Structure formats: C-alpha cells, structure tokens
Amino acid sequence: MICEKCGSETETVKCIKCGEEIIKLGPYCYFCGTGLYEKTETETDGADFENRILCSDGTCIGVINEQGVCKVCGKPYTPGA
C-alpha cells in the first residue's frame, strides 16, 4: 500500500475479523477495532487477566496481590466496596 503523505510503500496487514487490508499503524484494526495479533504468554508476562481482582478503592487502577492488598495503593481488599 502506498502512503498518502510521502508516497513510499508501507507495511500492511490483513485484519483477522473484517478482512480489510490496512496499514500497520498499531495493534488494532482501524476499521473494526479488533486486535490484529494474538498475545503470547511472554507478552502478558503470565498474567491471568480473567481472574484478577481489581482494587476496591474506586479511584485506584491497581489489582489485588496474593497478600490481599493492592499492588498500587497498598490498601487491603474490601469485597463489595
């Protein structure tokens, strides 16, 4: 695919969901939003995102560690908060 700004050849990928041939600008298709690449174990550092417990403080973005406290703010987890 030719770049509209500079006229040079650009790298493209085909979206795995919508099938559009798009310029490789990032990890998501800019037509449908689907992730273009499957994550490997090394990319996620073994994190289990489906089973994580988010911090019960409504303003914190951290997750609860094995000791029951938030990795970011250090507050103990309060179920139902």
Secondary structure as UniProt FT lines:
FT   TURN            4..6
FT   STRAND          12..14
FT   TURN            16..18
FT   STRAND          21..23
FT   TURN            30..32
FT   TURN            41..46
FT   HELIX           49..51
FT   TURN            58..59
FT   STRAND          63..64
FT   TURN            66..67
FT   STRAND          69..70
FT   TURN            71..73
FT   TURN            79..80
//
